[in-house]
């Protein structure tokens, strides 16, 4: 048998006041005497009254929904961001509606259009992970009037939250130079993407005026397969160290070397970036740079909620990174 829903009318009948008085009391209106407000709240609790938040939002013309668009959900980086943001927005009283662009600028544009049409109260924008970004999407967001936070990268004209990628890469290279390598290879991705450009340039800057032979490979994509294909081309001429733009790429390199009998780190050291689950599930745990996705989600949620209350808020947030040292860069000591 279905339990009957308790209404404001039931509370009003129980204590002998008008429905309007009950409604005002439940919303804490000071026009209702404190004694009556307390009585209404006590009675509501006793009867098991549950507020109809959807009806209240309709009256206030608010959806209670925040939208997020991400390039993909299979990538552990984005999956963790979405999970963390969902929890943070729920704490703020909002549900999170997820849109996936599949790294396609046209799908991204449609997703943002759908969010705007659905009258979401705020948007978290994680752009497509490709150099072929669509300026129409950015113009659409900027012209929508909806509070928007760009997350994990930089978009001109928007408030942004991301980690200090440049500082993280420079710290990593500085640590690697202590190993006194003669050659370092960097495996990155296509140019024209802020997050990848930032890491690559920081790598190059950190090596300026250092007597180390370096090479930078711009791969078609920053994934496992592309990293393995690049690693196959250097099997006969290994560098001392390979720095990968992310942990998934580094895992691909480590696994290929294991198949070919090449020891990491004794024959070649390998590093990743992000400190994702791949850095610890790798056959050789990876030295990497930690991006604090938990803090990034908290700061993004805080900033967006602040913007919903005050659209004039302007803030760019940079979150510190942390060098994580593991076995992939720690050669075994050889006894003399």
N, C-alpha and C positions, 0 to 999 in steps of 0.2 A: 504494500500500500504506500502511495506517494505521500510524503509529509507536506502539509499545507504551508505555503510561504506566509510568514508573518509580515503584515504591512503596517504602514504608518497609521492607518485607520484602526487597526487592532490595538495599537498602543494608546491612541486617543480614547477609545472606548474604555480601556482598562483603567485609566486614571481620570477620566471625565473632563478632558480638555479638547480643544479643536485640533483638527489635523494640521492646520497652519502652525499652531503653537508647537506641536510635536516636531514638525519639520524645522522650524527656527531653532528649537532647543537642540536637536541633533546636530545642527550646524554651528552650535556655540554662539548663536546670536544674543548679544547682551540685552536686547529688548525684552527677553524672557527672564524672569526672576531666576536668580542662581538656584534657589530651592527647587523651583519647577524644572529647571534644566537638569538638575541632578536626578530628580524623580523620573523624568522621561528617560534618561540614560539607563538608570537602574532597571526600569520596567522593560526597556528594549532588550537589555542583556538577559533578563529573566525569561522573556518570551522567545529569545533566540532570533531576534531581528537581524537581518543582513542587509546593509545599504545597497541600493541599486546604483552602482557606480556608473554604469552605462547611461542610465537615465539622467544622472547628475551631469555627466559630461555633455550630453545633448543640450541640456539647458544652458550650460556654460559655453557651448559651441567649441568644445575641446575633444580631441580624439583619444587622448591618453596613449598615443602610439608614437614611437620614434622609429624611423626607417634606417637601415644600413645597407649599403651596396658594397660587395666584396668581389674581387676577381674570380675566386674559386673557394670551395669549401673543403676540397680534398686535401689541400695544402695545410699541414699542421699549424703553420703560423697563423693563417686566417681562421682556422677552426678554433684555436685557443682565444683569439681576439673576440670572436663572436660569443663564445661561451662566457668569457669574463664580462663583456659588455652587457649581455643579457641579464646577468646577475646584478650588475651595477645599476642598470636602468630600472630593474624591478625594485631595487632598494629605494629608488627615487619616485616610485609610483607609476612607472611607464612600462608598457610591453614593447618588445623589440620585433619589428617586422623585417625579415631578412630577404634581400634580393641578391642574386648571383649573376654577375655579368659574363662569366665564362671567358674572361680576358678579351671580350669583344666590345669595341667602342660603341657599336650600334646597339647592342643589348644593354650596355651601360646607360646609354641615352634613354632607352625605353624604360628601364628600371627607375631612373630618376623621374621621368615623366609620370610614371604610375604612382610613385610616392607622393608627388605633388598633387596629383588628382585625388589621391586618397586622403589628403589634408592631414598628413602627419604633422606633428608639432615640432619635430626636429629631424635632421638628417646627419648621419655619420657617413662620410664619403671616403672610401678606400679605392683610389683610381685603378683602372686596368694596369696590369703589370707589363706594359708594352710601350714602345716609343711612339706608336701610332695612336696617341690619345686624341680624343675628340673635343675640340674647344667648345663645340655646341653644348656639351654636357656641363662644362664649367660655367658657361654663360647662362644656361638654364638655372643652375643652382644659385648663382649670384643674383639673378633677376627674380627669383621666386619669392623673396622676402621671408623664407623659412630659415630659422637658425641652423647653420651647417658647420660642422667641424670636419676638416680634412685630417685623416688619420694615417699615420705611418709614412707619410711623405709630405711634400710642400706643394701647395697650389696657390698661386698669386691671388691675393684679394680675399683669401679665406683664413680663418683661425685654424691653426694646425697643431697637432700633437704627434710627436715622434721621438725616437731615441737619438742620441748623439752618435750617429753612424761614423762621422769623420773622426771624432775623438776615440771611438772604439777601435777603428782600424789602425790609427796611429799608435795606440797603446799596444796592439797586437804586434805590429811590425817592429816596434822598439824592443819588445821582448824577444822576438825572433832574431834580431841583429846581435843580441847577446850570445847567440849560438855560433857567431862568426861564420856564417855561410858564405860561399863564394858565388852561389846562384839562387835566385828565388823566382818562381813562376806564379803569376796570378791568373786564376781562371774566373772571369767575370761574364757579363752578359752584354746584350746590345746597348749601344750608346743612345742617349736621349731620354733616359729614365733617371729621375733625380736620385733615387736610393742607390742605384747601381753606379751612376756617375760619381756620386759622393764617395762611395767606398773605393772605387778605382783611383780617383784623384788623390784621396788620402793615402793610399798605398804608395803612389808615385811620389807624393810630397815627402813622405817619411823616409824614402830612399835617396832623396836629393843629397848630393855630395858624399854619398857612401860608396865605398869601393866594392860594390856587389853587382854582379851581372843579373839583370832582371829582364823579364819578358811578361807582357800582358796579352792574354788571349780574350777577345770579345766573342763569346760563343752565341749561337742563335737563341739559346734559352738557358736559364739558370736551373737546370734540372739534372737528375741522376744520369740520364742517357747521354746528354751532351757532355757532361763531365767525364764519363767513361770513354767516350769517343776521343776527347782531347787527350786523355791520359794514354791511350793506345799509341798516339803519335810520338810520345817521348820515351817509350820504353827503352830505347837504345841510348838515350842521352838524358838521364834523369838529373833534375836540379837537386840541390840540397833540401829545398823546402818548396811545397806547393801550398799556396793560400787560395782557398775557395770562397766565393761570394756568399755561400750559405752552407749549412751542415748537410743538406741532402746531396749536394754536389760532392762534398768531401767524402760522404759515405760511398758514393759511386766510385770514387778514386781508390779508396781503401780496399773495397771489395775486388776491384779489378787487379790491384797489386797483389792481393792475397791469392787470386787465381794464378798469377804468373810467378809466384814464389818470391815476390819482392817484399822485404820487411819494412813495415812502418812501426817505429821511426828510425830503425837502424840504417836502412838504405836510403830512405827519404822521409822527411817529416811532412805531415799534412795537417792543415788547420781548416776549420769551418768558420761560420759566423751565424749568430742568432741564439745558440744554446737551446736548440729544439730537442725533442725526444731522440732524434737521430744521433746527436752527439754522444749520448750515453748507451745507445743500443748498437752502435758501431762495434765491429769486432775489436778494434782498437779505439778506446774512448778518445774523443776528439778535444783537442785544445780549441777554444772558440771564444766568441765575444757574446756575452749575455745581453739580450734585449729584454728589459723588464716589462713583459706584456701585461702583467697584473697592474702595475702602477700606470702604464699607458692607458689601460681601460678605465681605471679610477679617474685619472686626470681628464680623459675625454668626456666621461659621463658628467663630471663636475662642471666642466666648461660648457657643455651643451645645456645642462639644466640652468646654469647661470645665464646663458644667452636666451633661453626661453623666457626667463623672467625679465631680462634686460637685453634687447637686441643690439644695443650699442656697445656691448662688451667687445674688446679687441685684445687678443692674447695669443702668442705663439709659445708653445711649451716644448722644451727639450729635456729629455729624461736621460740621466747618466747611464752609460753602459759599464760592463764589468768584464775584465779578462778572466777567463776560466781556463786553468792549465790542467791538461790531462796527459795521458800516456803517448798520444800521437806526436808529441814534440820532446819526449824525454828519452833520450838514448840510454841504453844500458851501459854501465861502466865496465870497461874491459880491464881485467887485471894485467899488470905488466909482467 
